[in-house]
Amino acid sequence: MNAPVAATAAAAGPNLSLDELIFVELCGRALQCTDAAAAVKPNPAILAKLSIQLADAYRAAYKEKMYDLLPKNVGYEINMDDITNWDKKK
């Protein structure tokens, strides 16, 4: 993030969603400044839709990555006999 956008996001704190953070970043990068004025070249509505799509894609990829990191019990089977043997005293 560039400095003004990072400052804005930091000031908002945890209240901004990922969609909003991406939108703020896209708007900051799309802003074109001339000598007389500043203008956002792309339509802000299009940037909003794009930020939502990017956030959804990120969440899907993150969820998939986290699922792959979960522990797996590959080849482990437990029977009721195993549990009943816990109670037997030797």
Residue pairs with C-beta under 8 A, 6 or more apart in sequence:
1 9
1 25
1 28
2 28
2 29
4 28
5 24
5 25
5 28
8 24
9 16
9 21
9 24
12 20
16 24
17 55
18 55
18 58
18 59
19 51
19 52
19 55
20 51
22 51
22 54
22 55
23 47
23 48
23 51
26 47
26 50
26 51
27 40
27 44
27 47
30 40
30 41
30 42
30 47
31 38
31 39
31 40
32 38
32 39
32 40
32 41
40 47
